[in-house]
Amino acid sequence: MLFCQPIRDLRGGGYPMAELLVRMRDEEHALVPPGEFLPVFEEHGMMPQLDRWVVSHALRCLRRGSRIPALSINLSGQTLADASFPAFVEKELQATGGAQGALLFEIDESELASAMDGAVRTATALRAAGCRVIIDSFGATARSLVYLRHLRAEFVKIDGAIVRKLLTSAGARSILEAIMRIAGTLDLGVIGSCVEEQDVLLRLKAYAVGYVQGFGVYQPGPLEKLAG
């Protein structure tokens, strides 16, 4: 089943997008943590099928009239290596009449060291189909700028380790300042992730970060309940 976590716009208010989260229920209808079932999908090479399932259900939700106008989907390394995935997304968009920009795809920095070629190919094709791209965990490595240059993403999501240290670490604040300078130059949207405290949210707002996400902003919940 799909849960989602809305992402708040700090400038205009509201929740213009939400990140989709895959959940599973066991035989007794209890939620199984992703860390228990996703490794099974990965071990058996099934992540591309799972990501396709997420795309199809996201587009159905959007077509029904979602209260949240855009949904973001995390792409696995296996899917980045699947050359047929962008064509599947384009076909689904055409079949459901998906709005331009209503689907976003998140690519984690941790996947890029070993899957850069596939990521660039996939990101380029998805953008051509009318989707947008987010680099997740941005700022986590020294190669963040290299990844940004190659992927040409519309958004970056600041690594949670940086966000959590904003109140206590001058180094974290320096990294955030550098990210905001780059974002201003390249006209990038910036999302602060893992926001759990109000003081952290206020600090991100003071640095002109445009969007925030985390348990201190909005708790994840079933997609049908939050987006409708």
C-alpha positions in Angstrom: 0.0 0.0 0.0 1.1 3.6 -0.5 1.6 6.1 2.3 2.8 9.7 1.6 4.4 12.5 3.5 3.4 16.0 2.4 6.0 18.6 1.7 5.2 22.1 2.9 5.9 25.3 0.9 7.5 27.8 3.3 6.9 30.8 1.0 3.3 30.4 -0.2 2.0 27.9 2.4 0.2 24.7 1.6 1.5 21.4 0.5 2.3 21.4 -3.3 3.8 17.9 -3.3 4.2 14.7 -1.2 6.7 11.9 -1.2 5.3 8.5 -1.7 6.3 5.7 0.8 5.7 2.0 0.1 4.3 0.0 3.0 3.2 -3.6 3.4 0.7 -5.3 5.7 1.3 -8.8 7.0 -1.4 -11.5 7.5 -2.6 -9.9 10.7 -2.8 -6.5 8.9 0.1 -5.0 10.9 2.4 -2.7 9.0 5.8 -4.3 8.1 8.7 -1.8 8.2 10.3 -1.1 4.8 13.6 -2.4 6.1 12.1 -5.9 6.3 10.5 -6.3 2.9 12.4 -4.0 0.5 15.6 -6.0 0.8 13.6 -9.1 -0.4 12.6 -7.1 -3.5 16.1 -6.0 -4.1 17.6 -9.5 -3.6 15.2 -10.9 -6.2 15.7 -8.0 -8.7 12.1 -6.9 -8.3 12.5 -3.2 -7.6 11.7 -2.1 -11.2 8.3 -4.0 -10.9 7.7 -2.3 -7.6 8.5 1.1 -8.9 6.2 0.6 -11.8 3.4 -0.4 -9.4 4.0 2.9 -7.5 3.9 4.9 -10.7 0.6 3.4 -11.8 -1.1 3.9 -8.4 0.3 7.5 -8.1 -1.2 8.4 -11.5 -4.5 6.9 -10.6 -4.6 9.0 -7.4 -3.8 12.1 -9.4 -6.4 11.3 -12.0 -9.1 11.0 -9.4 -8.3 14.5 -8.2 -5.6 14.5 -5.5 -5.7 17.3 -3.0 -1.9 17.3 -3.3 -1.1 18.2 -6.9 2.3 16.5 -7.3 3.7 13.2 -6.0 7.4 12.2 -5.8 8.6 8.6 -6.2 11.9 7.3 -5.0 13.8 5.3 -7.7 15.9 2.3 -6.8 19.3 1.7 -8.4 17.8 -1.3 -10.2 15.2 0.9 -11.8 17.9 3.4 -12.8 19.6 0.6 -14.7 16.3 -0.4 -16.4 16.4 1.3 -19.9 12.7 0.5 -20.5 11.4 2.3 -17.4 11.1 5.8 -18.9 9.0 4.5 -21.8 6.7 2.8 -19.3 6.2 6.1 -17.4 5.5 8.0 -20.6 2.9 5.4 -21.7 1.2 5.5 -18.3 1.1 9.3 -18.4 -0.5 9.2 -21.8 -3.0 6.6 -20.7 -4.1 8.5 -17.6 -3.7 12.0 -18.9 -1.2 12.9 -16.2 -0.6 16.6 -15.8 2.7 18.1 -16.8 5.1 18.1 -13.8 2.7 16.1 -11.5 5.2 13.3 -11.2 8.6 13.8 -9.6 11.3 11.2 -9.3 13.8 11.2 -6.5 17.3 9.9 -7.1 19.4 9.4 -4.0 23.0 10.5 -4.1 24.0 7.1 -2.7 22.9 5.4 -5.9 24.8 7.7 -8.2 28.4 6.5 -7.6 27.6 3.2 -9.2 24.7 4.1 -11.5 25.6 7.6 -12.9 25.2 6.6 -16.6 21.8 5.0 -15.9 20.7 7.9 -13.7 21.5 10.5 -16.4 19.8 8.5 -19.1 16.7 7.9 -16.9 16.5 11.5 -15.7 16.8 12.9 -19.2 14.1 10.6 -20.5 11.7 11.3 -17.6 12.2 15.0 -18.0 11.4 14.7 -21.7 8.2 12.9 -20.7 7.1 15.9 -18.6 8.3 14.7 -15.1 10.6 16.5 -12.7 13.7 15.2 -10.9 14.9 15.6 -7.3 18.4 14.7 -6.1 17.8 13.3 -2.6 20.4 13.4 0.2 22.0 16.4 -1.5 25.2 17.6 0.2 26.0 14.2 1.7 29.2 13.7 -0.4 31.9 15.8 -2.0 30.6 14.9 -5.4 27.2 16.6 -4.9 28.0 19.4 -7.5 29.1 16.8 -10.0 25.9 14.9 -9.7 23.9 18.1 -10.0 25.7 19.2 -13.1 25.0 15.8 -14.8 21.4 15.3 -13.7 20.1 18.8 -14.2 17.5 18.3 -11.5 14.7 20.8 -10.7 15.0 20.2 -6.9 17.5 19.2 -4.4 16.6 17.6 -1.0 19.1 18.5 1.6 20.6 15.5 3.4 18.9 14.9 6.7 22.3 14.7 8.6 22.9 18.4 7.6 19.4 19.5 8.6 19.6 17.8 12.0 22.8 19.6 12.9 21.8 23.1 11.8 21.3 24.3 15.4 24.6 22.9 16.7 27.1 22.8 13.9 28.7 25.7 12.1 29.9 23.3 9.4 26.3 22.2 8.7 25.2 25.9 8.4 28.1 26.6 6.0 27.1 23.7 3.8 23.5 25.0 3.8 24.7 28.5 2.8 26.7 27.0 -0.1 23.7 25.0 -1.3 21.5 28.1 -1.2 24.0 30.0 -3.2 24.1 27.3 -5.9 20.3 27.0 -5.8 19.9 30.7 -6.4 22.3 30.6 -9.4 20.7 27.6 -11.0 17.1 28.4 -10.0 16.7 25.2 -8.1 14.0 24.4 -5.6 15.4 23.4 -2.2 13.7 20.9 0.2 14.8 20.6 3.8 14.3 17.0 4.8 14.1 15.3 8.2 12.7 18.4 9.9 11.6 17.3 13.4 11.9 20.5 15.5 10.2 23.9 15.1 13.5 25.7 15.7 15.1 23.8 12.8 12.2 24.7 10.5 12.6 28.4 11.5 16.3 28.2 10.7 15.6 26.7 7.3 13.1 29.5 6.6 15.7 32.1 7.7 18.1 30.7 5.0 15.3 31.0 2.4 14.8 27.3 2.0 11.6 27.0 0.0 10.2 23.6 1.2 10.4 21.4 4.2 9.5 17.8 5.0 9.7 15.6 8.1 7.9 14.3 11.2 7.8 17.8 12.6 6.1 19.1 9.5 3.6 16.4 8.6 3.3 12.8 9.7 3.2 10.2 6.9 -0.2 8.6 6.4 -2.2 6.5 3.8 -2.2 8.2 0.4 -6.0 7.9 0.0 -6.5 9.7 3.3 -4.1 12.5 2.9 -4.4 13.1 -0.9 -7.9 11.8 -1.6 
